[in-house]
């Protein structure tokens, strides 16, 4: 029995992502490094054989999933449950938590300008976020971070799969500089605005 | 420069700015939309115009909102009015961005916009992930529910189709209860018929009487005579006509070839 086949059988039989440790439990002869090698071997062989599926990493877990180009065929089956699309409020809140973790509810609400308690409750229910710490301030507020489920939902290995904050179109690091550079202008222009309104 | 800015203000400010509040996650979202859709320099927000547009957008949808959500929009409206008021106050000589009452609002708007970019990234990742399916996603299919079929024909076609349906058969004529019939009677009938014809349709033994008793008697008679090898029973295929032909122990001495030809016709 080859290591690759044991790993393949384990991944094949699982309906959820398995961590390297979980896979290595399948046999005494396995350890994490050998599982990593086996997964790489299997990935290459699936690639060479042009299989309709591949082994994907979701968070720290590995799972056999179909390749995206076969989605149109699978979507024809009514019984295939669609992965739920998160609401804009949920996505906003997750975005803030993913980049600012650990972060408390009050800080999230400051960024969003709206209440976050109900959306946080939903995200906790769905295990997309979890309490990771308690803050220092008054009442030791709960601080939130994203979960393994978050990575699975968005198909990421790690939050580092998200673009770095300074790669985004609106970059907060440069914001301060921009504001510095713009300093004298606003007040002068605002006078124009005020006069325009008053006339 | 100043005059251009102010005339633009007047033109754009006079246009009714139609927005649906439901589209917006919150006040920052609405404010950012007002600024970005009018191509306004975010570092130089014309507070008076934006405040006016913000408040007029609220006037339509505010009452329909849950009170908490309405409060969030009103809080922003009051912030805008406060900033507008501060801008009208005489200011210190040195122009200082930090002293600009709009600075904090601009910072929040840019921060919000920054996270909107992250939202787009997450949406893209979510859509991409949705194109991968795990094993077991195609569940056993439930019994198909037949979708209602939409009629795709004209009245003329419908009537033509209706016309093709044959007229209902005339109601069965009432027959007085026939006298009881015996297998013996059918045996003699069968013998008589076989003496005259090369083959006899099984129907003919009971059809004229049309009752079940006759059919049963005819069947038993046919089976009895078949057992005695007086006749043979033939049927080409299930539900085809049943034919009764003279058997080996011919009572009439019909030549066999006649039987063959009869079979050929059948």
Interface residues (C-beta under 8 A of the other chain):
Chain A: X12 X14 X15 X16 X56 X63 X64 X65 X66 X67 X68 X70 X71 X74 X77 X78 X79 X80 X81 X82 X83 X85 X86 X88 X89 X91 X92 X94 X95 X96 X98 X99 X110 X111 X112 X113 X114 X115 X153 X154 X155 X156 X161 X162 X163 X165 X168 X169 X170 X171 X172 X175 X178 X179 X180 X182 X183 X184 X185 X186 X187 X188 X189 X190 X191 X192 X193 X194 X195 X196 X197 X199
Chain B: X1 X2 X5 X6 X7 X9 X10 X25 X26 X27 X28 X29 X43 X44 X46 X47 X48 X49 X68 X69 X72 X76 X87 X88 X91 X95 X96 X97 X100 X102 X103 X106 X107 X108 X110 X111 X112 X113 X114 X115 X116 X117 X118 X119 X121 X122 X123 X125 X126 X128 X129 X130 X131 X132 X133 X134 X135 X136 X137 X138 X139 X140 X141 X142
